[in-house]
């Protein structure tokens, strides 16, 4: 009986240690869903909201309020283009710092593939907040790595909060 109680207590203590470690590492991990506010310098696109999802396997997905499936319908849009969700990858480059890159398909208002939007940057995690800076390019042409024309949008800082369960 005592042996059984001791084994159960030992299992509980070990499990509690794993939960505590997981919660501590969560605070420095980018894994999860983030709501960003992206603000380009003066002369760039207007500020917008973006969801950025860092997956545990090193992939990233993105969507935003500026370039999406119906953005060409917005008369205030600076370019009459639509975009897919963004897909890409990320990796740790420091304890709380990651490097990421994602790509979106870009279509004209008629649905014809025109090129790609490429975003590459770094982000630093501070518990449930994130500071990011990324460079954005619009690449026209069928080949991602050999476009006909490149329109750089420059570098934009972003602030984000982690989406959590309450």
Secondary structure, 3 states (H helix, E strand, C coil): CHHHHHHHHHHHHHHHHHHHHHHHHHCCCCCEEEEEEEEECCCCCCCEEEEEEECCCCEEEEEECCCCCCHHHCCCCCCCEEECCEEEEEEECCCCEEEEEEEEEEEECCCCEEEEEEEEEEEEEECCEEEEEEEEEEEECCCCCCCCEEEEEEEEEEEEEECCCC
